[in-house]
Amino acid sequence: MRYSDTHKSETRARIVKNAAAAFRKYGVDGIGVAALMKKSGLTHGGFYAHFESKDALVGEAIDAAFEQSLASLADSVETAEPKQRRDVLMSRYLSDAHRDQPANGCVFAAMGSEAGRLKPALRARFDAHFETMISLLTQGSDNAEARRAAIARYTAAIGAIIVARAVRSKALSDEVLNAARALQRG
């Protein structure tokens, strides 16, 4: 059977998409190449036809996860008034849905604690994506105070999502998110 000219790139994109979700859900070390390939409907033997190494896949998956999250957040603020965009974005970020779906959420909240153990080239991707998010929160302003406030808001929101996911009690998890939402509005 002959494959279309785009088959290899489509297969690669499917692997990256599935890896982006799996790494956010299980962590980089929480899922192996064989399981990732199986999620994509392939055998592990075909992995190296698409990627040089697992690290190469991790890098592309980090980028894909961030782009997915950024697109979702950007869509949520698109129709908001400029002065309301930050609040809308933070409300979406601190939502129950984001807490409950780590495989579809922010790469920082899902993978941030293990990012420090990744190779420098992979960590550099986190740097670039963090800067993109800060730019979104400051709406492109180069004001130092706006940057400081954006970093404080974003890192507090990341921490809130991590804690809300970590605690066992749904009531406590809700309380964490509600407190973080109130802090963001304040």
N, C-alpha and C positions, 0 to 999 in steps of 0.2 A: 504494500500500500504506500503510495506516495503522499507525503505531507505537503501542505501548502507552504509557500515561501515565508509566511509569518508564523508558522507553527512553533519554531524554536523560541522566538521572542515572546509569543503568547504563553508558552509553557513556563519560561523563565519568570514572566510577570506573575503567573499564578503561584509559582513557588515562593516568590518574594512576598506576595500578599498573604499567603498562608503562614509564612515564617514570621512576618510582622505581627500577626495576631497571636501566634503561638509563643513567640518570645515575650510578648507583653503579658500573656496569661501564665506561662510556666517559667519564664526566665531563660537566658541563653543556655545555661547548663542543665535546665530542667527538661529539655527535649533534644533528642539526637537527630542526626541527619536522616536515619531510616524512618523515624516517625514523621519528620517533616515531609519527606518525599511521599510517604503513604497518604498524608493529608492532601497532597496534591494529585493523588491518583497515580503515582509513579513508584518505581522501585528505587532503592537507594543506589543501585548501580549506575543510574543515569545522572546522579548528582554532579559529577565532575565534568560532564558534558556542558554544564551550565555555569559552574562556579569553580574557581581555583581552589577555594578552601571554605570551611565553615565561617571563618572570619569575613570572607568576601560577602557571603550571604548575610551575615549579621549586619555588616555595614549598609547594604542595600535595604535590609529590613528596617533598620533604624530610620533611614531616610523615608521609606514608604510609610512607616507608622507615624512619623512626624507630619508628613504631608497630608495624610488622612485626617489627623487630628486638627491640623491648621485649617484645612478646607472646611471641616465641620464647624469649627469656631468662627471662621470668617463668614460662613453662610449665616450664622446666628446673629451677627452684628450688621450685616449688609443693609437691612432695612431700618436699623435703629438710627435715631438722631445722633449726630457726632458726639454730643456731650453725654449721651447714654451708652455709648458703645462699650466702654470699659466695664460698666456695671452689668450689661447684658452678657458680655463675654465671661465675666467672673461667675455670674449666675449659672451659665451653661456649664462652665468648668466644674463648679461645685454642686452639680446636680446629682440626684439619686442614680440616674441612668449612667453617669460617668463612673460613679463609685461601683455600681453593680456589674459593669461590663469592661473589666480591665483589658480584655483582648481587643477592644475597639477604642480604648482611651489614650490618654497622654503617655507618651513614651517615657517621660521623666518620672511620672508617678508609678508607672509599672516597672521600669528598669533602672531608675536612678540609683538605687542602692548598690546595684551590681556594676554600674557604669564605671565606677572608680577602679574596678578590677580588670576592666577591659584594656586592650592594647591602646597605646597613644593615638594611633590613627582612628580608631573607633571612637575614642573619647573626644577627639577633635570634632566629630560629627555632632556630638551633644553640644559642644561650645557653639557651633554655627547655628544649630536649631534654637538654642537658648536665646541667642542674639536676635533671631528672627521673631521669637515670641515677645521679647522685650520691645522691639520696634513696633510690633502690633499694638502692644499695650500703651506705648507712649505716642501712638499714632504718628510715628516718624520724627517726633520732636528730639532735638539734640540737647535739650535742657537737662542739666545734671540732676536737679531735684526730681524731675519727672522720671528720669531713669532709675534713680534710687527708689522712688515710690513703686515703680513698676516691678523692679526686682523683689522688693519686699512683698508686694501683693502676690506675685506669681509663686515665689518660693513658699509663702504661707499657704497658698491654695494647694500646691503640690503636697506639702506636709499634711494638710487636712485630708486630702484624698487617701494618702498612705495610711494614716491613722484610722480613718473611717472604714477602710478595707480590712485593717488588721484586727480591730476589736470584734469580739464574738457577738456581743449584744447589738441587735438592730436598733434598739432604743438609744444606746450610747453612740452608735454610728451616726444616727440621725442627729443627735445632739451635737456631735463634732461638726457635721456639715452645717447645721443651723448657726452655730457659733462662728464658724468661718465665714458664712454668708454675711452675718451681722458685722463682723470685722471689716469685710470688704466694703460694705456700705458706709462704714464710719469714718 
